């Protein structure tokens, strides 16, 4: 029986730190509001003119993950790239990273599941490895949010939350079930598609409209979020899908050594922590420093937790996400 094991982790965040106080200077908001409602103190934004993009940041994280896994880029059988902010409308960032890594040919797949993108990508990687089709999968989550946010008071309920960055994992085939991904669980509910969305530009609102409508004036050209509805659904779905994963593996919440939630809002993560009665040692959050980096948030947090020695061999690690779609999911691993 084949299983998949994370062999290496990497992350990259832009150097440019944007604090809540920086945001106070450009919109009507306050450090107190942002910290109290979200836990965020600062986030990273790509600086105009630097060489970063979603694909470039993803590639930087991928290189670190490959190096730490001691895996040669030519041994990668499949690239899976999760993002909601690709460099181009098409092709996806997966093929861009392939070119940047100088991999001649291999399949490259982009996953469009927003905040749940890394969990969906992990599940895709795991299935390909379990079937025996591929041995080594490079999984990346990366976002350049800052290029598309409404940085005026009108967009403050969204723009103060999101940050840029990338994380990556190298997964490889193993026959050792005791150090592997145990299961993944995926869900979506399309009736809420527009409640957290960016509907333009799109094939419904094409280029002529953009030019005529002066995009900066039209809120449709910026992400929309029904924050309270998203929050209410998030706390329910997070709990359900974590329980689903634990029950599948006959585990109880007390068996969990480390829980990492998609870093959407510190209040959501704290709600889940309390519900499962986990101590601070069993949970890792870093939204305070990076904001919500969507598909990148779990791999950035997992990499950071691993760098700090918080992930040890034999640990039960639980990952979970909820977001736009709505989509949600969990992954249960034994490290
Ligand atoms: O990663 C994808 C998943 N995303 C999430 O899980 C996000 C879930 N939702 C949330 O985290 C929260 O809903 C937010 C943090 C987005 C907003 O917090 P909230 O407590 O739900 O605030 P609200 O939207 O109900 O707004 C409360 C007040 C409003 O003012 P009034 O109408 O009461 O006068 C807003 O206009 O706060 C105002 N407000 C702000 N004030 C200062 C909204 N954004 C800001 C801001 N600074 N940035």
Boltz pocket constraint, residues with backbone or C-beta under 6 A from the ligand:
constraints:
  - pocket:
      binder: B
      contacts: [[A, 28], [A, 29], [A, 30], [A, 33], [A, 34], [A, 37], [A, 38], [A, 115], [A, 156], [A, 157], [A, 158], [A, 160], [A, 226], [A, 227], [A, 228], [A, 230], [A, 231], [A, 234], [A, 263], [A, 264], [A, 265], [A, 268], [A, 292], [A, 294], [A, 322], [A, 323], [A, 324]]
      max_distance: 6.0
